Amino acid sequence: MRATTIARLLVLSYIFMGAAVSAVYGDAGSNPTLAPGEAPPLPHAGPLANPRPQNQVGFPAALTASVIPPASPLTPAAIALGQKLFFDSRLSGDGTVACATCHDPARAFTDGRPVSVGIYGRVGQRNAPTVLNALYNKTQFWDGRVNTLEQQAALPITNPFEMGSATIAEAVSRISNDSEYQSLFMQAFGRSINEHDMLRAIATYERTLASFDSPFDHFIAGTVDAISDSAKRGWELFNTKARCHLCHALTDHRRDVTVFTDNDFHNIGIGILRHRVGPLAQQAERELAQGHLAVIDVAAIESELSVLGRFLITKRQNDIASFKTPDLRNVLVTGPYFHDGSMQTLWDVVDHYNKGDGLNDPWLDEKMQPLALTEPQLDDVVAFLVSLTSPQYKDLADQEYARQRSLSNGSRPQRNTARAFGPKPIQPKASPF
């Protein structure tokens, strides 16, 4: 039964892959053009791949200590092993794809594509989130289908559209005779190469990628001129009229200067009207009823069921098309935006929220509403988001800001001023299944 369901989802994925292929392979950004069937080039582990120091301004020492598992301390040997594994394409089925393929340090551990491309050039359904600060996430992936970084490291290795190994054991077998790995595993864990320690090492490395020290962190620490007046106004709007804090803060009532997420899931109206979501939810209830993680992983990455988001895990109607609130740090350099990479610029993002998009969506989060932000206020919110960029990415951020500003000057496809300043329309009710 499980094999039949996976096969059915694979067929569906090819049916719906056409539009995604066009979006990814036709990307006019700085990513190299890929021929159909071609995997992206493997990134190199340069200085930006190195673990981040703890002396960054804004670094949350107490929070960090609380999220490091006692059984997996951040030892130099485990970190070095995990970093090597992160860039090793031998963990993929054909030796072309590594963790770093979708999480390139030069791109703030994203891939810069609307949705990711994996083994054999297979195009997935979701945008690659950054690994920076992933150690603070309560759940992993856009739909929160696992809780730990160890679990997160495992699923892409065996997903047919990502790294494509048949099993974790198969991936381990490809490095088991490598004398350097034999030595590194022994140094890190005191035993030979094995599946558990491989995933543990990758997760340990990822827990060193805490990214702070941004101009905003310096501003909060007391350097008044660390950010522009526009960014200061944007920070006020973020916590008031723009209503960003309702999702991008741990509570609605206290300003969050650290993780910028509520660790929750929301339907914000992205892409839902392009899909027949009700029938898809009924299909998911039938085919994913047993809740096998591998089957859910296939659905999330490879089929149109991906649009259901958190519903794939909980099967609750309130979770239809809900996705995890991402951390906003380094957001300027981690686009395109949202779970499907459908927004190209930060101006597109704020326009989406300003008009309260998706108001015909019966499952839309109740927090979505028109915001009535003026053009100068939208620019201020963007200026604040830009101030969250860590210093390692300043040059990239300057280039990306210029690119996005130029795009927004010529095209603002999400802007709808009339709706932004109008009343919130009555939201349709969801029909029960």
FIMI-537599 format. One line per 3 residues: number of its first residue (from 0); their letters; for each residue x, y, z of C-alpha. Coordinates in nm, 4 decimals. Example, Ala and Ser with C-alpha at 12.3 -4.5 7.8 and 13.67 -1.06 7.14 Angstrom:
2
0) as) 1.2300 -0.4500 0.7800 | 1.3670 -0.1060 0.7140
//
This chain:
433
0) mra) 0.0000 0.0000 0.0000 | 0.2762 0.2449 0.0950 | 0.4692 0.1739 -0.2276
3) tti) 0.1504 0.2199 -0.4333 | 0.0835 0.5581 -0.2724 | 0.4381 0.6780 -0.3348
6) arl) 0.4202 0.5657 -0.6962 | 0.0896 0.7500 -0.7436 | 0.2379 1.0670 -0.5974
9) lvl) 0.5404 1.0374 -0.8230 | 0.3122 1.0248 -1.1265 | 0.1242 1.3300 -1.0022
12) syi) 0.4519 1.5135 -0.9495 | 0.5478 1.4759 -1.3145 | 0.2059 1.6021 -1.4229
15) fmg) 0.2406 1.9218 -1.2222 | 0.6120 1.9710 -1.2766 | 0.5840 2.1620 -1.6043
18) aav) 0.5141 2.5028 -1.4560 | 0.7823 2.4595 -1.1928 | 1.0374 2.3545 -1.4559
21) sav) 0.9668 2.6696 -1.6500 | 1.0046 2.8825 -1.3384 | 1.3303 2.7207 -1.2276
24) ygd) 1.5108 2.6565 -1.5537 | 1.3955 2.9880 -1.6934 | 1.5255 3.1834 -1.3945
27) ags) 1.6889 3.5032 -1.5168 | 1.8752 3.5678 -1.1950 | 2.2379 3.4922 -1.1163
30) npt) 2.1831 3.1160 -1.0993 | 2.3384 2.9271 -1.3914 | 2.0890 2.8045 -1.6482
33) lap) 2.0230 2.4324 -1.6231 | 1.9347 2.1972 -1.9023 | 1.6329 1.9739 -1.8305
36) gea) 1.7552 1.6706 -1.6378 | 2.0669 1.8499 -1.5118 | 2.1372 1.8916 -1.1414
39) ppl) 2.2676 2.2288 -1.0166 | 2.6442 2.2684 -0.9755 | 2.7794 2.1679 -0.6372
42) pha) 2.8756 2.4702 -0.4213 | 3.2208 2.4881 -0.2688 | 3.2817 2.5107 0.1038
45) gpl) 3.4413 2.8545 0.1278 | 3.4836 3.0813 0.4308 | 3.1093 3.1472 0.4486
48) anp) 3.0574 2.7775 0.5300 | 3.2527 2.8051 0.8539 | 3.0788 2.7896 1.1933
51) rpq) 2.9744 3.1287 1.3293 | 3.1379 3.2659 1.6455 | 2.9388 3.3239 1.9617
54) nqv) 3.0712 3.6765 2.0170 | 2.8279 3.8252 1.7663 | 2.6277 4.1255 1.8826
57) gfp) 2.2767 3.9985 1.9506 | 2.3824 3.6362 1.9947 | 2.1303 3.4728 2.2336
60) aal) 2.3595 3.2689 2.4588 | 2.0903 3.1370 2.6924 | 1.8529 3.0419 2.4111
63) tas) 2.1346 2.8733 2.2211 | 2.2412 2.6682 2.5210 | 1.8815 2.5552 2.5692
66) vip) 1.8460 2.4169 2.2146 | 2.1727 2.2200 2.1993 | 2.0919 1.8549 2.2830
69) pas) 2.3044 1.7333 2.5745 | 2.3734 1.4131 2.3803 | 2.5141 1.6115 2.0852
72) plt) 2.7535 1.8767 2.2171 | 2.9202 2.1090 1.9678 | 3.2610 1.9418 1.9708
75) paa) 3.5196 2.0508 1.7102 | 3.5500 1.6952 1.5775 | 3.1743 1.6501 1.5260
78) ial) 3.1442 1.9956 1.3659 | 3.4299 1.9278 1.1225 | 3.2790 1.5929 1.0269
81) gqk) 2.9350 1.7448 0.9771 | 3.0711 2.0239 0.7601 | 3.2500 1.7743 0.5356
84) lff) 2.9349 1.5620 0.5030 | 2.7251 1.8698 0.4234 | 2.9229 1.9217 0.1018
87) dsr) 2.9694 1.5557 0.0038 | 2.7717 1.4586 -0.3073 | 2.8399 1.0895 -0.2414
90) lsg) 2.5399 1.0966 -0.0103 | 2.3186 1.1334 -0.3191 | 2.2077 0.8528 -0.5457
93) dgt) 2.4207 0.9536 -0.8443 | 2.6959 1.1547 -0.6738 | 2.5809 1.4945 -0.8047
96) vac) 2.3875 1.6494 -0.5154 | 2.4758 1.7390 -0.1562 | 2.3048 1.9207 0.1284
99) atc) 2.4857 2.2332 0.0080 | 2.3184 2.2108 -0.3340 | 2.0028 2.3599 -0.1844
102) hdp) 2.1823 2.5360 0.1019 | 2.4725 2.7248 -0.0523 | 2.6723 2.9289 0.2034
105) ara) 2.7377 3.1957 -0.0615 | 2.3602 3.2498 -0.0819 | 2.3053 3.2533 0.2948
108) ftd) 2.2453 2.8765 0.2832 | 1.9654 2.8908 0.0245 | 1.9782 2.8183 -0.3501
111) grp) 1.8270 3.1382 -0.4917 | 1.5639 2.9458 -0.6909 | 1.1853 2.9624 -0.6562
114) vsv) 1.1791 2.5883 -0.5846 | 1.4730 2.3550 -0.5477 | 1.6265 2.1301 -0.8122
117) giy) 1.7735 1.7976 -0.7075 | 1.9085 1.4735 -0.8493 | 1.8629 1.4297 -1.2263
120) grv) 1.7378 1.7885 -1.2409 | 1.4107 1.6959 -1.0707 | 1.2161 2.0031 -0.9686
123) gqr) 1.0466 2.0081 -0.6303 | 0.7448 2.2020 -0.5078 | 0.9021 2.4134 -0.2349
126) nap) 1.1542 2.6890 -0.1837 | 1.4694 2.5952 0.0108 | 1.4673 2.7733 0.3488
129) tvl) 1.7947 2.8931 0.4929 | 1.9815 2.6731 0.7403 | 2.1043 2.9848 0.9204
132) nal) 1.9449 2.9914 1.2673 | 1.7590 2.6660 1.1987 | 1.8821 2.5467 1.5377
135) ynk) 1.6193 2.7745 1.6974 | 1.3267 2.6278 1.5006 | 1.0744 2.4330 1.7056
138) tqf) 0.9973 2.2277 1.3930 | 1.1761 2.1778 1.0605 | 1.0579 2.2122 0.6981
141) wdg) 0.7825 2.4476 0.5817 | 0.5158 2.2150 0.7194 | 0.6947 2.1195 1.0426
144) rvn) 0.6883 1.7504 0.9640 | 0.9866 1.6774 1.1891 | 1.1148 1.8333 1.5089
147) tle) 1.4922 1.7898 1.5026 | 1.7782 1.8763 1.2713 | 1.8816 1.5112 1.2737
150) qqa) 1.5430 1.4153 1.1289 | 1.5629 1.7042 0.8853 | 1.9024 1.5870 0.7595
153) alp) 1.7711 1.2389 0.6875 | 1.4686 1.3048 0.4674 | 1.6345 1.4871 0.1739
156) itn) 1.8956 1.2108 0.1442 | 1.6274 0.9566 0.0545 | 1.3727 1.1798 -0.1208
159) pfe) 1.3678 1.0867 -0.4940 | 1.3493 1.4551 -0.5963 | 1.6270 1.5739 -0.3679
162) mgs) 1.9331 1.3533 -0.3085 | 1.7784 1.0273 -0.4233 | 1.9526 0.7599 -0.2182
165) ati) 1.7402 0.4491 -0.1689 | 1.8141 0.4436 0.2052 | 2.0362 0.6174 0.4581
168) aea) 2.2348 0.2944 0.4798 | 2.3044 0.3125 0.1065 | 2.4403 0.6654 0.1457
171) vsr) 2.6596 0.5545 0.4359 | 2.7947 0.2650 0.2304 | 2.9426 0.5065 -0.0253
174) isn) 3.1691 0.6663 0.2330 | 3.2328 0.3635 0.4548 | 3.5659 0.2756 0.2892
177) dse) 3.6976 0.6329 0.2947 | 3.9943 0.6360 0.5338 | 3.9522 1.0064 0.6116
180) yqs) 3.5914 0.9525 0.7144 | 3.6890 0.6492 0.9194 | 3.9290 0.8681 1.1128
183) lfm) 3.6841 1.1583 1.1485 | 3.4023 0.9377 1.2795 | 3.6373 0.7802 1.5311
186) qaf) 3.7556 1.1236 1.6494 | 3.4022 1.2608 1.6744 | 3.2135 0.9661 1.8200
189) grs) 3.4655 0.6988 1.9113 | 3.3234 0.4403 1.6706 | 3.3139 0.3483 1.3045
192) ine) 3.0968 0.5048 1.0340 | 2.7239 0.4564 1.0937 | 2.3878 0.6110 1.0011
195) hdm) 2.3025 0.7609 1.3380 | 2.6317 0.9453 1.3784 | 2.6293 1.0678 1.0179
198) lra) 2.2969 1.2475 1.0719 | 2.4090 1.3607 1.4165 | 2.7241 1.5179 1.2697
201) iat) 2.5335 1.7070 0.9981 | 2.2906 1.8413 1.2592 | 2.5791 1.9393 1.4872
204) yer) 2.7383 2.1420 1.2089 | 2.4066 2.3115 1.1311 | 2.3730 2.4131 1.4967
207) tla) 2.6866 2.6255 1.4590 | 2.5249 2.8439 1.1916 | 2.3834 3.1105 1.4218
210) sfd) 2.3694 3.4378 1.2302 | 2.3375 3.7706 1.4145 | 2.5618 4.0821 1.4397
213) spf) 2.3393 4.2701 1.1929 | 2.3023 4.6506 1.1899 | 1.9705 4.5983 1.3691
216) dhf) 2.1449 4.4016 1.6465 | 2.3901 4.6878 1.6925 | 2.0984 4.9334 1.7040
219) iag) 1.9228 4.7292 1.9743 | 2.2543 4.7104 2.1634 | 2.2663 5.0899 2.1795
222) tvd) 2.4381 5.2152 1.8629 | 2.1688 5.4615 1.7624 | 2.3038 5.5348 1.4155
225) ais) 2.3589 5.1663 1.3230 | 2.0455 5.1724 1.1069 | 1.8818 5.4419 0.8988
228) dsa) 1.5906 5.6584 1.0076 | 1.3831 5.4730 0.7488 | 1.4686 5.1388 0.9108
231) krg) 1.3806 5.2795 1.2540 | 1.0411 5.3845 1.1234 | 1.0054 5.0403 0.9665
234) wel) 1.0767 4.8742 1.3027 | 0.7947 5.0766 1.4595 | 0.5581 4.9890 1.1747
237) fnt) 0.6613 4.6230 1.2029 | 0.5270 4.6191 1.5587 | 0.2187 4.8344 1.5014
240) kar) 0.0314 4.9252 1.1840 | 0.2030 4.6704 0.9575 | 0.1065 4.3899 1.2009
243) chl) 0.4189 4.1866 1.1164 | 0.4767 4.1107 1.4846 | 0.1559 3.9071 1.5006
246) cha) 0.3463 3.6214 1.3336 | 0.7112 3.7291 1.3424 | 0.7486 3.7469 1.7197
249) ltd) 0.7159 3.4972 2.0019 | 0.4203 3.6897 2.1488 | 0.1815 3.9561 2.0193
252) hrr) 0.2602 4.1901 2.3065 | 0.6369 4.1895 2.3489 | 0.8834 4.2963 2.0813
255) dvt) 1.1035 4.0116 1.9661 | 1.4577 4.1071 1.8663 | 1.5937 3.7538 1.8300
258) vft) 1.4141 3.4870 1.6250 | 1.1347 3.6837 1.4501 | 0.8941 3.3897 1.4400
261) dnd) 0.6037 3.2619 1.6476 | 0.7006 2.9002 1.5693 | 0.3498 2.8552 1.4307
264) fhn) 0.1819 2.7921 1.0960 | -0.0398 3.0293 0.8985 | -0.2384 3.0361 0.5766
267) igi) -0.1474 3.3751 0.4280 | -0.3142 3.3243 0.0910 | -0.0118 3.2210 -0.1144
270) gil) -0.1024 3.0206 -0.4238 | -0.4127 2.8619 -0.2777 | -0.6523 2.9946 -0.5422
273) rhr) -0.4439 2.8322 -0.8157 | -0.5286 2.4886 -0.6775 | -0.8443 2.2874 -0.6068
276) vgp) -0.7554 2.2739 -0.2393 | -1.0719 2.1090 -0.1071 | -1.0445 1.7998 -0.3297
279) laq) -0.6714 1.7877 -0.2653 | -0.7347 1.7820 0.1100 | -0.9794 1.4945 0.0664
282) qae) -0.7212 1.3097 -0.1439 | -0.4575 1.3650 0.1244 | -0.6907 1.2343 0.3938
285) rel) -0.7293 0.9116 0.1975 | -0.3729 0.8581 0.0798 | -0.1859 0.9852 0.3870
288) aqg) -0.4224 0.8460 0.6490 | -0.1557 0.6252 0.8040 | 0.0778 0.9217 0.8441
291) hla) 0.3988 0.7530 0.7256 | 0.6696 1.0209 0.7274 | 0.8277 0.9011 0.4020
294) vid) 0.4939 0.9251 0.2194 | 0.4277 1.2722 0.3603 | 0.7769 1.3757 0.2509
297) vaa) 0.7012 1.2601 -0.1038 | 0.3732 1.4521 -0.1055 | 0.5365 1.7690 0.0261
300) ies) 0.8191 1.7787 -0.2261 | 0.6903 1.6038 -0.5346 | 0.3156 1.6530 -0.5846
303) els) 0.0437 1.9154 -0.5935 | -0.0540 1.8016 -0.2451 | 0.2381 2.0211 -0.1348
306) vlg) 0.0037 2.3223 -0.1344 | -0.1792 2.1747 0.1663 | 0.1148 2.2541 0.3946
309) rfl) 0.0627 2.1730 0.7615 | -0.2592 1.9843 0.6803 | -0.0439 1.7016 0.5431
312) itk) 0.0702 1.6349 0.8984 | -0.2303 1.7225 1.1165 | -0.5292 1.6557 0.8823
315) rqn) -0.7058 1.9498 1.0521 | -0.9071 2.1791 0.8268 | -0.7710 2.4857 1.0070
318) dia) -0.4242 2.3857 0.8872 | -0.5098 2.3730 0.5157 | -0.2427 2.5627 0.3194
321) sfk) -0.0741 2.6779 0.6415 | 0.3040 2.7061 0.6424 | 0.5647 2.7800 0.9060
324) tpd) 0.6505 3.1385 0.9890 | 1.0155 3.1805 0.8840 | 1.2821 3.3708 1.0732
327) lrn) 1.3419 3.7057 0.8977 | 1.7150 3.7348 0.9544 | 1.9081 3.7758 0.6270
330) vlv) 1.5747 3.7851 0.4433 | 1.7106 4.0242 0.1795 | 1.9549 3.7591 0.0559
333) tgp) 1.7368 3.4491 0.0954 | 1.4749 3.5119 -0.1757 | 1.2672 3.4302 -0.3703
336) yfh) 1.0064 3.4400 -0.0984 | 0.7377 3.2226 0.0604 | 0.7118 2.8447 0.0557
339) dgs) 0.6714 2.8346 -0.3229 | 0.9233 3.1065 -0.4091 | 0.6469 3.3011 -0.5814
342) mqt) 0.7584 3.6511 -0.4776 | 1.0728 3.8029 -0.6264 | 1.1285 4.1102 -0.4109
345) lwd) 1.0650 4.2352 -0.0599 | 0.8342 4.4944 -0.2138 | 0.6250 4.2084 -0.3559
348) vvd) 0.6092 4.0615 -0.0058 | 0.4950 4.3810 0.1659 | 0.2483 4.4506 -0.1173
351) hyn) 0.0991 4.1054 -0.0609 | 0.0382 4.1809 0.3046 | -0.0646 4.5418 0.2457
354) kgd) -0.3613 4.4433 0.0291 | -0.4515 4.1522 0.2569 | -0.4192 3.9083 -0.0284
357) gln) -0.6113 3.5825 -0.0367 | -0.9312 3.7215 0.1152 | -1.1368 3.4872 -0.1030
360) dpw) -0.9611 3.1941 0.0645 | -1.1968 3.0377 0.3211 | -0.9024 2.9016 0.5212
363) lde) -0.7109 3.2311 0.5299 | -0.5574 3.3217 0.8650 | -0.7779 3.5692 1.0493
366) kmq) -0.4786 3.7970 1.1020 | -0.4678 3.8791 0.7308 | -0.6360 4.2099 0.6454
369) pla) -0.5715 4.5237 0.4362 | -0.3088 4.7389 0.6090 | -0.3413 5.0809 0.4400
372) lte) 0.0344 5.1384 0.4363 | 0.1513 5.4262 0.2179 | 0.4388 5.3903 -0.0296
375) pql) 0.6887 5.5613 0.2068 | 0.5770 5.3289 0.4850 | 0.6268 5.0216 0.2645
378) ddv) 0.9778 5.1451 0.1876 | 1.0396 5.1850 0.5614 | 0.9329 4.8263 0.6347
381) vaf) 1.1687 4.7033 0.3616 | 1.4485 4.9170 0.5074 | 1.3988 4.7487 0.8446
384) lvs) 1.4071 4.4011 0.6856 | 1.7297 4.4951 0.5076 | 1.8836 4.5935 0.8430
387) lts) 1.8571 4.2283 0.9564 | 2.1440 4.1248 0.7253 | 2.4519 3.9794 0.8944
390) pqy) 2.7892 4.1314 0.7998 | 2.9116 3.8255 0.6062 | 2.6483 3.9044 0.3443
393) kdl) 2.6825 4.2821 0.3179 | 2.8255 4.2808 -0.0359 | 2.5633 4.0340 -0.1544
396) adq) 2.2950 4.2381 0.0220 | 2.4035 4.5596 -0.1515 | 2.3795 4.3881 -0.4901
399) eya) 2.0489 4.2230 -0.4071 | 1.8957 4.5440 -0.2752 | 1.9882 4.7237 -0.5972
402) rqr) 1.8435 4.4389 -0.8050 | 1.5187 4.4245 -0.6092 | 1.4809 4.8022 -0.6034
405) sls) 1.5249 4.8117 -0.9811 | 1.2675 4.5348 -1.0292 | 1.0181 4.7039 -0.8010
408) ngs) 1.0605 5.0352 -0.9825 | 0.9567 4.8657 -1.3056 | 0.7060 4.6097 -1.1851
411) rpq) 0.4959 4.5709 -0.8701 | 0.2631 4.2813 -0.9625 | 0.1293 4.2458 -0.6079
414) rnt) 0.0457 4.6125 -0.5518 | -0.3230 4.6982 -0.5144 | -0.3594 5.0348 -0.3438
417) ara) -0.7378 5.0424 -0.3675 | -0.7703 4.7137 -0.1831 | -0.5020 4.8112 0.0712
420) fgp) -0.7036 5.1171 0.1733 | -1.0437 4.9507 0.1509 | -1.2398 4.7606 0.4147
423) kpi) -1.1763 4.3932 0.4772 | -1.4301 4.1989 0.2695 | -1.6384 3.9239 0.4236
426) qpk) -1.4393 3.6017 0.4095 | -1.6218 3.2989 0.2639 | -1.6868 3.0074 0.4960
429) asp) -1.5090 2.6779 0.4430 | -1.7357 2.3913 0.3478 | -1.6971 2.0778 0.5583
432) f) -1.5594 1.7705 0.3800
//
